[in-house]
């Protein structure tokens, strides 16, 4: 087989025209929408400063470089990445840790024919830069720009879209099986998964199946957390190259064929090999060998030449291969190395100092309100425990974990386990609070139904990032929780209109003795001061009238109450803060239908099956035919952009809500009973 550099000399990568077309339409048209955007992009011009990087418009050009210059390319790529993210914001630490690995993968493998599947995807900026999207990084995570995660319709090099963790091995195995069935045995599939993502059960399900099927595939563990650094050195790198080499693999396979006819001798040889590997391979290696993989490593994930040589060897091997590389988050940029968690996801920052350019908040975010409540309530209730699936910082649980370490449980990226663990705790006179992002709770839906709700257990779900989340895009949006929660028996589902109501709702759910969910959006609310009385509750299933008007009744849920206050004033409409999606305040709904000519429901959730649907069901059940308009997130996935931009796109800002209502009123002659203007 030709060397990678030779393979790249003779042809452009498959689909190069498609990639060029995407770049033209998206970079030059899609996100260059305003003069300020154009000025921003011009400021990002790096012409002449990164000569190697600027000569690479795809992996074909990368493979033309002499191997001895890959280290120089890595330095340019690292500097470019820091400058780029400092302007746009985004994920930084993880991307700095995968620069050498990304270069080596595209250098050795014939991408996109050979396929790279990245787990989670927040470490793929170097991959995007090397696959024709270097200039498009100026619009990273901005409306109309490129996504912060791999996206199939963005580039042929993004062979599998991700955002949630622990999916890469399953997807890679599916592709490997397909290649085998189609007779394309020269294609290779590589899954890159982090040690955090490897905590999820789905990853082990895939490993077990892959070992059983025996397809040609490579799994790379990008390990930046395990305490194994003493094993990463010259000897370990040398042995990895030796064990992945053709001579060793040929002897191993030949010996297997001969000795397998004499089972006792074959078993002795296997044990001898395991013992030899065990002297230099840490504990995890034995596990992966038992799952059916040929384990190699650990090796230094920042040693470009060791990576290239090892990957070259592994590319020729048959069957499931497992390569363990050790990297450092934030590698090469001191602020990120010293604080990798703080630089995991960042706003724009100053390259020289590393100082983040943050705007002063008008008040605490909903996440911070939850964190305050959790500590306050824990002081009042010794039975309270807090759980999270690897989102301690993101869910606002740092202070609680420090004040009550024996009552805090971070289960890793294992949402299903988190919810059933909470159910088990609730069975034994404990009051668990599960803090979880809306988009991640989807992954534990069966546990939510079967283990919590069916048994009517008192678990409180603090659901963060409900609704539209902004730059992270549809993989992280909490667009569906009101729909998937309200259909579950025994559940109490609440959506606060402001920060103070959020605090009171958390206590309400915690003391209810039933499965309860408080669902709140990302960021800050309207600025309502919080009464931190941890014993204060709200009457379950009761709405709150906010304004008395004529003709139109606005039934607003959660975050939509604030913009509806302005709309209600403009249209002289009645405004009701519904508070509870379940149980719905049916008396208030019926009264509104009786006293008004039309009803408008507003929610930051999918219209299909959401809170508005609950109102429709209530009206139908009681025989009311009042014209009803449901506003919410339309029946499509909403792309990334700022949260304000996405709310406007969905018609959920003040102007959009008013426009939809006025259009609805003008068209009432059509006599439709329920009209969905966003469908």
C-alpha positions in Angstrom: 0.0 0.0 0.0 1.3 3.4 -0.9 2.5 5.8 1.8 0.0 8.5 2.8 2.0 11.3 1.1 2.2 9.3 -2.1 -1.6 8.6 -2.0 -2.3 12.3 -1.7 -0.1 13.4 -4.6 -2.2 11.8 -7.4 -5.7 13.1 -6.8 -7.9 15.5 -5.0 -10.1 14.0 -2.2 -13.4 12.5 -3.2 -16.1 15.1 -3.3 -13.7 18.1 -3.3 -16.1 20.0 -5.6 -18.9 19.6 -3.1 -16.7 20.9 -0.3 -15.7 23.9 -2.4 -19.3 24.6 -3.2 -20.3 24.5 0.4 -17.5 26.9 1.4 -18.5 29.4 -1.3 -22.2 29.4 -0.4 -21.8 29.3 3.4 -18.7 31.3 4.0 -19.1 34.1 1.5 -22.9 34.3 1.8 -24.3 32.5 4.8 -22.8 34.2 7.8 -21.4 37.4 6.3 -24.7 39.2 7.0 -23.7 42.6 8.4 -20.9 45.1 8.1 -19.8 44.3 11.6 -19.6 40.6 10.6 -17.5 41.5 7.5 -15.2 43.7 9.6 -14.8 40.9 12.1 -13.9 38.4 9.4 -11.4 40.8 7.8 -9.7 41.2 11.2 -9.2 37.5 11.3 -7.1 37.5 8.1 -3.9 35.6 8.8 -2.4 35.7 5.3 1.3 34.9 5.3 1.5 34.2 9.0 0.8 30.5 8.8 2.5 29.4 5.6 2.0 25.6 6.0 -1.5 25.8 7.3 -2.6 28.3 4.6 -1.4 25.9 1.9 -3.7 23.2 3.1 -7.3 23.2 1.9 -7.9 19.6 2.6 -6.1 16.4 3.7 -4.7 15.8 0.1 -2.5 18.8 0.6 -1.6 17.7 4.2 -0.4 14.3 2.9 2.0 16.1 0.5 4.0 17.5 3.4 7.2 15.7 4.4 6.6 14.0 7.8 9.4 16.0 9.4 7.3 19.2 8.9 4.2 17.9 10.7 5.5 19.3 14.0 5.8 22.7 12.5 2.3 22.4 11.1 1.1 21.5 14.6 2.5 24.7 16.0 0.9 26.8 13.4 -2.5 25.0 13.8 -2.3 25.5 17.6 -1.6 29.2 17.3 -4.3 29.7 14.7 -6.8 27.8 16.8 -6.2 30.0 19.9 -6.5 33.2 17.8 -9.7 32.0 16.1 -11.5 30.8 19.2 -10.4 34.0 21.1 -12.6 35.9 18.6 -15.6 33.6 18.2 -15.7 31.8 21.5 -16.3 28.0 21.6 -14.6 24.9 22.9 -10.8 25.3 23.4 -9.1 23.0 25.9 -10.2 19.8 24.2 -9.3 21.0 20.8 -5.8 22.0 21.8 -5.3 18.5 23.1 -6.2 16.8 19.8 -4.0 18.8 17.4 -1.3 16.2 16.8 -3.7 13.3 16.8 -5.9 15.1 14.2 -2.9 15.8 11.9 -1.7 12.2 12.2 -5.1 10.7 11.4 -5.6 12.8 8.3 -2.0 12.2 7.3 -2.1 8.4 7.6 -5.7 7.6 6.6 -7.2 8.3 3.2 -10.0 10.5 4.4 -12.8 10.9 3.5 -12.8 7.4 2.0 -11.4 6.2 5.3 -13.9 7.5 7.8 -13.2 9.4 11.1 -16.0 9.4 13.7 -15.5 11.8 16.6 -17.2 11.3 19.9 -19.1 14.3 21.3 -17.4 16.5 18.8 -16.2 19.4 20.9 -12.6 18.5 20.0 -13.0 18.7 16.2 -12.0 22.3 15.4 -8.5 21.1 14.1 -10.4 18.5 12.0 -12.6 21.3 10.5 -9.6 23.5 9.9 -7.7 20.8 8.0 -10.7 19.8 5.9 -11.4 23.0 4.0 -13.1 25.1 6.7 -10.1 27.2 7.9 -11.6 30.5 6.7 -15.1 29.5 7.8 -13.9 29.4 11.4 -14.6 33.1 11.5 -18.3 32.3 11.7 -18.0 29.3 14.1 -21.2 28.7 16.0 -22.8 31.9 14.6 -26.1 32.1 12.8 -25.4 31.0 9.2 -21.9 29.9 10.0 -20.3 26.5 10.6 -21.4 24.4 13.5 -19.4 23.7 16.7 -19.8 20.0 16.2 -19.4 17.6 13.3 -22.4 17.9 10.9 -23.0 15.6 8.0 -24.5 18.3 5.7 -21.6 20.6 6.4 -18.8 18.5 5.0 -18.1 15.1 3.6 -15.4 14.7 6.2 -18.0 14.9 8.9 -19.2 11.4 8.4 -21.4 11.2 11.5 -23.1 14.1 13.3 -22.6 14.2 17.0 -23.1 16.4 20.1 -24.0 13.8 22.7 -21.3 11.5 24.0 -20.5 7.8 23.6 -22.0 7.2 20.2 -18.8 7.0 18.1 -18.0 3.3 18.5 -21.5 2.2 17.7 -21.6 4.3 14.6 -18.1 3.2 13.5 -19.1 -0.4 13.9 -22.2 0.1 11.7 -20.0 1.7 9.0 -17.4 -1.1 9.2 -20.1 -3.8 8.9 -21.6 -2.0 5.9 -18.1 -1.8 4.2 -17.6 -5.5 4.8 -21.1 -6.4 3.4 -20.4 -4.2 0.3 -17.0 -5.8 -0.3 -15.0 -2.6 0.4 -12.4 -4.2 2.6 -9.8 -1.6 1.8 -11.7 1.1 3.7 -10.9 1.9 7.3 -13.1 3.3 10.0 -11.7 5.1 13.1 -13.6 6.1 16.2 -12.0 8.6 18.5 -13.5 8.6 22.0 -12.5 10.4 25.2 -12.0 8.9 28.6 -15.1 10.8 29.8 -17.3 9.5 27.1 -16.0 6.0 27.8 -17.8 6.1 31.2 -21.2 5.6 29.4 -22.6 2.1 29.1 -23.4 2.6 25.4 -19.7 2.7 24.7 -19.1 -0.7 26.3 -22.1 -2.2 24.6 -20.5 -1.2 21.3 -17.1 -2.5 22.3 -18.5 -5.8 23.3 -20.4 -6.2 20.0 -17.4 -5.0 17.9 -15.2 -7.6 19.5 -17.8 -10.3 18.8 -18.3 -9.2 15.1 -14.6 -8.8 14.5 -14.8 -6.2 11.8 -11.8 -4.2 10.7 -12.0 -1.0 12.8 -9.8 1.2 15.0 -11.0 2.7 18.3 -8.7 5.4 19.7 -9.1 6.3 23.4 -8.1 10.0 23.8 -7.2 9.9 27.4 -6.7 13.3 29.1 -7.8 12.4 32.6 -6.6 9.0 33.7 -3.6 9.0 36.0 -1.3 7.0 33.8 1.2 9.5 32.7 4.2 7.7 34.3 3.6 4.9 31.7 3.9 7.3 28.8 7.5 7.6 27.8 10.1 6.2 25.5 9.7 2.6 26.4 5.9 2.7 26.1 6.0 4.5 22.8 8.6 2.0 21.5 6.6 -1.0 22.6 3.4 0.4 21.0 5.2 0.7 17.7 6.6 -2.8 18.1 3.2 -4.4 19.0 1.4 -2.6 16.2 4.0 -3.5 13.6 3.6 -6.0 10.8 6.2 -8.5 12.1 4.6 -8.9 15.4 1.1 -9.1 14.0 2.1 -11.6 11.4 3.8 -13.8 14.0 0.8 -13.5 16.2 -1.7 -14.5 13.6 0.5 -17.3 12.3 1.0 -18.7 15.7 -2.7 -18.5 16.4 -3.4 -20.7 13.3 -0.8 -23.3 14.3 -1.3 -23.4 18.0 -5.1 -23.3 17.9 -5.0 -27.0 16.8 -3.4 -27.8 20.2 -5.7 -26.1 22.7 -3.5 -26.4 25.8 -0.5 -25.0 24.1 -2.6 -22.2 22.5 -3.9 -21.3 26.0 -0.4 -21.2 27.4 0.8 -18.9 24.5 -2.2 -16.6 25.1 -1.4 -16.3 28.8 2.3 -15.6 28.0 1.3 -12.8 25.6 -1.1 -11.3 28.2 1.7 -11.5 30.8 4.2 -9.8 28.5 1.7 -7.0 27.7 0.6 -6.8 31.3 4.1 -5.8 32.4 4.0 -2.6 30.3 0.2 -2.0 29.7 -2.0 -0.5 32.5 -5.1 -2.3 33.8 -7.5 -1.0 31.1 -5.5 -2.9 28.4 -6.6 -6.2 29.8 -10.2 -5.2 29.8 -10.1 -4.3 26.1 -8.2 -7.4 25.2 -11.0 -9.4 26.9 -13.6 -7.6 24.9 -11.9 -8.8 21.7 -9.6 -5.9 20.8 -5.9 -5.9 20.1 -4.8 -3.2 22.6 -1.9 -0.9 21.9 -0.6 1.8 24.1 -0.6 4.0 26.0 1.4 6.4 23.8 2.1 10.1 23.9 -0.7 11.8 22.0 1.5 14.9 21.3 4.4 12.9 19.8 3.5 13.3 16.1 6.0 10.9 14.8 5.1 8.1 17.2 1.5 8.7 16.3 2.1 8.5 12.6 4.2 5.4 12.7 1.8 3.6 15.1 -1.3 4.6 13.0 0.5 3.4 9.8 1.0 0.0 11.4 -2.5 -0.2 12.7 -4.1 0.7 9.4 -2.8 -2.5 7.9 -4.1 -4.8 10.7 -7.2 -6.8 10.5 -9.9 -7.0 13.1 -10.8 -4.7 16.0 -7.8 -2.6 17.1 -7.7 -0.3 20.2 -5.1 2.5 20.5 -4.7 4.3 23.8 -3.2 7.8 23.5 -2.6 10.2 26.3 -3.1 13.9 25.7 -3.3 17.1 27.7 -6.3 19.4 27.6 -5.2 22.9 26.7 -1.8 21.7 25.4 0.4 24.6 24.3 -1.7 27.5 25.7 -0.7 28.2 29.3 -4.1 29.6 30.6 -6.0 26.5 29.2 -3.3 24.1 30.5 -3.6 25.6 34.0 -7.4 25.7 33.9 -8.7 23.2 31.3 -12.2 23.2 32.8 -12.5 26.9 32.7 -11.4 26.9 29.1 -13.5 24.0 28.0 -16.2 26.3 26.6 -15.3 30.0 26.5 -16.6 33.3 25.3 -14.2 35.5 23.4 -11.0 36.3 25.2 -7.6 38.1 25.0 -5.0 35.9 23.4 -2.1 37.4 25.3 -3.5 37.4 28.8 -6.1 34.7 28.5 -8.6 37.0 30.1 -12.2 36.3 29.1 -14.3 39.1 27.7 -17.4 38.6 29.7 -20.2 41.0 30.0 -21.5 41.8 33.5 -24.8 40.0 34.1 -27.8 41.9 35.4 -28.5 39.1 37.9 -28.0 35.5 38.7 -28.6 32.9 35.9 -31.2 30.3 36.4 -28.3 27.8 36.9 -27.0 30.0 39.7 -30.4 30.2 41.3 -30.6 26.4 41.3 -27.1 26.3 42.9 -28.2 28.7 45.6 -31.4 26.8 46.3 -29.6 23.5 46.5 -27.3 24.7 49.2 -30.1 26.5 51.1 -32.4 23.5 50.9 -29.6 21.0 51.9 -29.1 23.0 55.1 -32.8 22.7 55.9 -33.2 19.0 54.8 -30.6 16.5 55.7 -32.3 13.9 53.5 -31.5 15.9 50.3 -28.8 14.5 48.0 -27.7 15.8 44.7 -26.8 13.9 41.5 -25.5 14.8 38.1 -24.3 13.0 35.0 -20.9 14.7 34.6 -22.3 18.3 34.7 -21.2 19.6 38.1 -20.1 22.9 36.8 -22.6 23.3 34.1 -25.5 22.6 36.4 -24.4 24.9 39.2 -23.4 22.3 41.7 -19.9 23.3 42.6 -20.7 25.0 45.9 -23.0 22.1 47.0 -20.3 19.5 46.1 -17.8 21.4 48.3 -20.2 22.1 51.2 -21.8 18.6 51.2 -19.3 16.2 49.5 -20.9 13.2 51.2 -24.3 14.1 49.7 -23.0 14.8 46.1 -22.8 12.1 43.4 -21.3 12.8 40.0 -21.9 9.5 38.1 -20.0 10.4 34.9 -21.6 10.4 31.5 -24.2 7.9 32.5 -27.6 9.5 32.4 -29.5 6.2 32.6 -27.6 5.1 35.7 -28.1 8.6 37.3 -31.9 8.4 37.1 -32.2 4.8 38.4 -29.6 5.6 41.1 -31.9 8.5 42.2 -34.9 6.1 42.1 -33.0 3.7 44.4 -32.2 6.5 46.8 -35.8 7.6 46.9 -36.9 4.2 47.8 -35.0 4.5 51.1 -36.3 7.7 52.6 -33.9 10.0 50.8 -34.8 13.0 48.7 -32.7 13.0 45.5 -32.3 16.0 43.3 -31.1 15.1 39.8 -29.6 18.1 38.0 -29.5 17.4 34.3 -29.6 19.3 31.0 -32.9 18.8 29.1 -31.1 17.4 26.0 -29.3 14.8 28.2 -32.5 13.7 30.1 -33.7 12.4 26.7 -31.1 9.7 27.0 -32.7 8.3 30.2 -36.3 8.4 29.2 -37.0 4.8 29.9 -35.6 5.2 33.4 -37.6 8.3 34.0 -40.8 6.4 33.1 -40.1 2.9 34.4 -37.9 3.5 37.4 -39.2 6.8 38.8 -42.7 7.7 37.5 -44.2 4.2 37.4 -43.2 3.7 41.1 -44.3 7.3 42.0 -40.9 8.0 43.6 -40.1 11.5 45.0 -37.3 12.5 42.7 -36.9 16.1 41.8 -35.5 16.9 38.3 -33.8 20.2 37.9 -33.8 20.5 34.1 -31.4 23.1 32.8 -31.1 24.4 29.2 -34.8 24.0 28.5 -35.7 25.5 25.1 -33.2 27.1 22.7 -29.6 27.2 23.9 -27.9 29.2 21.2 -24.4 28.5 19.7 -24.3 24.8 20.6 -27.2 24.3 18.3 -29.8 21.5 17.9 -27.8 18.7 19.6 -28.0 20.7 22.9 -31.4 22.4 22.6 -34.0 21.4 25.1 -36.9 21.6 22.6 -38.9 18.6 23.6 -39.0 18.2 27.4 -42.5 19.6 28.0 -43.8 17.3 25.4 -42.1 14.2 26.6 -42.7 14.9 30.3 -46.3 15.9 30.3 -47.4 12.5 28.9 -46.0 10.6 31.8 -48.4 9.7 34.6 -47.6 10.9 38.2 -45.3 13.7 37.0 -45.5 17.3 38.2 -44.1 19.6 35.5 -43.3 23.2 36.2 -41.9 26.1 34.1 -40.9 29.3 36.0 -41.5 32.7 34.6 -38.6 34.3 36.5 -35.8 33.6 39.0 -37.8 33.9 42.1 -40.5 31.6 40.9 -37.8 29.1 39.9 -36.5 29.0 43.5 -40.0 28.5 44.9 -40.8 25.8 42.3 -37.7 23.8 43.3 -38.9 23.6 46.9 -42.5 22.8 45.7 -41.2 19.8 43.8 -38.8 18.7 46.5 -41.5 18.5 49.2 -44.3 17.2 47.0 -43.5 13.6 47.6 -43.9 12.9 43.9 -41.8 12.8 40.7 -41.3 16.5 39.8 -39.6 18.5 37.2 -38.6 22.2 37.2 -37.6 23.2 33.7 -35.7 26.5 33.2 -33.8 28.1 30.3 -30.2 28.8 29.8 -28.9 32.2 31.0 -30.5 34.9 33.0 -34.1 35.7 33.5 -36.0 39.0 33.6 -34.2 40.0 36.8 -36.7 39.2 39.6 -35.1 39.4 43.0 -35.0 35.9 44.7 -36.6 35.4 48.1 -34.3 32.7 49.5 -36.7 31.2 51.9 -36.1 27.5 51.4 -39.5 26.6 52.8 -41.6 28.7 50.4 -43.8 26.7 48.0 -46.5 27.3 45.4 -49.9 25.7 45.2 -49.6 22.8 42.8 -51.5 23.1 39.6 -52.5 26.8 40.0 -51.7 29.5 37.5 -51.1 33.1 38.2 -53.1 35.9 36.4 -50.7 38.7 35.6 -52.9 41.1 33.6 -56.6 41.6 32.9 -57.4 42.6 29.3 -60.1 42.1 26.6 -60.7 39.7 23.7 -57.4 37.9 23.8 -56.1 35.6 26.6 -52.3 34.9 26.5 -51.6 31.7 28.3 -47.8 31.8 28.7 -45.5 29.1 30.0 -42.1 29.6 31.6 -39.6 31.9 29.8 -42.3 33.2 27.4 -44.1 35.1 30.2 -41.6 38.0 30.1 -42.0 38.8 26.3 -45.7 38.3 26.6 -46.0 41.0 29.3 -45.0 43.5 26.6 -47.3 42.0 24.0 -50.2 42.0 26.5 -49.7 45.7 27.1 -49.5 46.5 23.4 -52.7 44.5 22.5 -54.6 45.1 25.8 -54.7 41.3 26.3 -55.1 39.2 29.4 -51.9 37.5 30.5 -51.8 34.4 32.6 -48.6 32.9 33.9 -49.5 29.2 33.7 -46.7 27.9 35.9 -47.7 24.3 35.7 -47.7 22.2 32.5 -48.9 19.3 34.6 -51.2 19.3 36.4 -52.7 22.0 34.1 -54.9 24.6 35.8 -58.0 23.6 33.9 -60.3 25.9 35.8 -58.2 28.9 34.7 -58.1 27.6 31.1 -61.9 27.2 31.0 -62.5 30.6 32.6 -60.2 32.2 30.0 -62.1 30.5 27.2 -65.4 31.6 28.6 -64.4 35.3 29.0 -62.3 35.8 25.8 -62.8 35.6 22.1 -59.6 33.7 21.4 -56.8 32.0 23.3 -53.1 32.1 22.5 -50.7 29.6 24.1 -47.0 30.5 24.1 -44.1 28.1 25.1 -40.4 27.7 24.4 -40.9 24.1 23.5 -41.9 22.1 20.4 -45.5 22.9 19.5 -46.2 19.2 18.9 -47.4 17.6 22.1 -46.4 20.6 24.2 -48.1 22.8 26.8 -50.3 24.3 24.1 -51.5 20.8 23.2 -52.5 20.3 26.8 -54.6 23.5 26.6 -56.2 22.2 23.4 -57.1 18.9 25.0 -58.6 20.6 28.0 -60.8 22.9 25.8 -61.9 19.9 23.6 -62.7 17.8 26.7 -65.0 20.6 28.0 -66.7 21.3 24.7 -65.2 24.8 24.1 -64.6 25.8 20.5 -62.9 29.1 21.1 -60.3 29.9 18.4 -56.9 28.9 19.7 -53.4 29.8 18.5 -50.4 27.7 19.6 -47.0 29.4 19.5 -43.7 27.6 20.2 -40.8 26.0 18.5 -41.7 24.8 15.0 -41.5 21.3 13.8 -37.9 21.4 12.6 -34.4 21.4 14.2 -33.3 24.9 14.8 -29.7 25.6 13.8 -27.1 27.4 16.0 -27.0 31.1 16.6 -27.3 33.4 19.5 -30.3 32.7 21.8 -31.9 36.0 20.9 -31.5 35.3 17.2 -33.1 31.8 17.5 -36.0 33.1 19.6 -36.7 35.7 16.9 -36.4 33.0 14.2 -39.1 31.0 16.0 -41.3 34.0 16.5 -40.9 33.9 20.3 -39.6 37.4 20.9 -42.0 40.3 21.4 -42.2 41.3 17.8 -42.7 37.7 16.6 -45.4 36.9 19.2 -47.3 40.1 18.3 -47.0 39.5 14.6 -48.4 36.0 14.9 -51.3 37.1 17.0 -52.2 39.9 14.6 -52.0 37.6 11.6 -54.2 35.1 13.4 -56.8 37.7 14.2 -56.9 38.9 10.6 -57.5 35.4 9.4 -60.2 34.4 11.8 -62.8 34.3 9.1 -61.4 31.0 8.1 -63.1 29.6 11.2 -60.4 27.1 12.0 -60.6 26.2 15.7 -56.9 25.6 16.3 -54.2 27.2 14.1 -50.5 26.5 14.3 -48.7 29.4 12.5 -45.3 27.8 12.8 -46.0 24.5 11.2 
